[in-house]
Amino acid sequence: MKDIICYIQDKEIFTVSETARYLTVCPQTVYRLMHTGQLRFIMIGSRYKIEASAIREYLANQRANVM
């Protein structure tokens, strides 16, 4: 598999598992972030999907909270 950093630049929509792998957390953490409003998501049918822009936004917010 490609380097995970490059991977986010190549895709626009991610599954919960892909997002968890990118953020190096478990899928349950991704679900918690989604349901607490910290990570935007969309539903496609009955599936949760996370846009790359939502992941970038979440990471930017986390950086801002650290500083």
N, C-alpha and C positions, 0 to 999 in steps of 0.2 A: 504494500500500500504506500501511496505517496506520503511525504512528510506532512503531518497534520496541519502545520502552519500554512502550507501552500494549498492544502485541501479546501480551506474556507474561502480562499480567493477563487477557486474553480467552481464552487457550487453556490446556489442562492437559497435553497431550501434544505433543511436538515431534519432527520428523525430525532426522537428523544435520545436514542442510543448514540447516534453520531455526535450530538451536542454534548452528551455526557463524556464521551471519549475526548472530544476537543477540550472541554473544560477540566478534564481529569477528575471528574466526580462520578458518583453512581447515578443511574437513571432516576432513582427516587429523589435525589437532590434536584434534578432538573424539573421533575414534576412539582416539587415544592416551590421552586423559584417561579414556575409558571403560575401556580395557583395562588401565590401571594402577590402576584403582580410585578415581580422583579424582572421577569423574563417574558417578553411578549411572544405570543404564539398564535397560530391559526389552526383551524380544523379543516381538514380535507376529508370529507366523509366522516368517519368516526376516528380518524387518525390525527394525532397532534403533530404539527410541523412547526419548525422554528426557522424564521428567515435569518440569513447571514447578518443583515442589518440589526436584528434584535440581539444577536450574540455580541456584535460590536458595541451596541448601546449598553448592554449589561456590563461588559468589561470596562467601558469608559466610566460608567457610574461607580463601579467598584474601585477604580483608580482614584476617582474624585473623593470617595469616602475615606481613603487611606491618607490622603494629603491633608 
